[in-house]
Structure formats: structure tokens, C-alpha cells
Amino acid sequence: MNALALILYAVFAVVAFGWRTWRQWRRTGDTGLRLAATPGTVQWWAKLGFIAALAAGVAAPIAGLAGLDPLELLDHGALRIVGTATAVLGIAATAAAQTQMGASWRIGVDPAERTGLVTTGIFAKVRNPIFTAMLITAVGFTLMVGNVVAVLGLAALIAALEVQVRAVEEPYLRSTHGPDFDAYVARTGRFIPQARL
């Protein structure tokens, strides 16, 4: 299952980052990558969390292939099958949500930039469906691999998402879109429909 997790992780990376960046560049002339962050800022810490999560996503199945056993709680064949289906679903959902974001798609935030507020499609129900889909994917990988590295990577992703959304993206969107963003927040969930978490 570790080898399959590694292959699916490569597919996820190509779909979520490579393909989407290329597509954005082909359609708009801009890659959509906003990766700069001043060291020590909240945005910088969020990016470090994402890097840790991405590194763990690669390291966990490699560690499993090298002999690191899964945690006893996660060491069940049925969980691995559920994990595989969940990871595939998450990859597809990530691609779909990114596509629905259209020309406003970005990785990172440039405070000087003004992008459109996307509120249609899946974004009419959830404000951060790309992050939700990424989290679904990570849960799938964690269930597939089941070792401590995978669990730590999932924890790093959850922390990074919370920091990125609450302390970076939402303040940016509120300052950029004002009352329109506040009205959007009032009718949509942050990560789950109808959930204000």
C-alpha cells in the first residue's frame, strides 16, 4: 500500500500544483504562484506548515517501504482500502475545486493584488473547498500508510490550513472585498457546508 500511496501522492502533486499552475499560466499569462513571505510573519509560518505537510506526504510511504510499521490503531486492511478511495476522491475534488476558482486561483496571497471573490459552484457552499479537498486527500493517505510520519504530516496540514485561512486569507479577502466578503461568510461554511468553524 505504501508504493500505491507514493504513486497517488505524485498524481496529487501533478494535479494540484503542476497541472493547475500550467493551466493558469496558459489561460492568463500568470502562474498564480504567490510564494513570497517575509520570515517570521504568519504567512511564512503557514507556508512552513505546508512544506512540512508536503514533505511528510512523501516521507511517510517511503518510511513505510523502508520498514516503519503502521500505528496499531491504523493497521487494518479495511482502513487502507477506505484510505485509497478517500485519497482518489480528494484528488478529484481538489482538481474540480481549483477549476471552479477560474482566473482567481492562486497559491498564496499578495496583499497588493485584487482578485475576484468566487462565490459560485462549490464556493457557494464552502469558502475553502480546495483546502477541504486537500484535507480529504491527506486523510486518505494517512489511512493508506498509517505510520507516525503520516499522522504528523496530517497534523501539520491541519495547522497550516487553519493559520493560512484564518490569519492570512480571510483578513486579505475582508480588506479587499469588505461587506461582500462578510455577506459571503454569513451564508457559507469555512471548510464544511453550514459549519462556521
Order of alpha helices (4+ residues) and beta strands (2+ residues): alpha-alpha-alpha-alpha-alpha-alpha-alpha-alpha
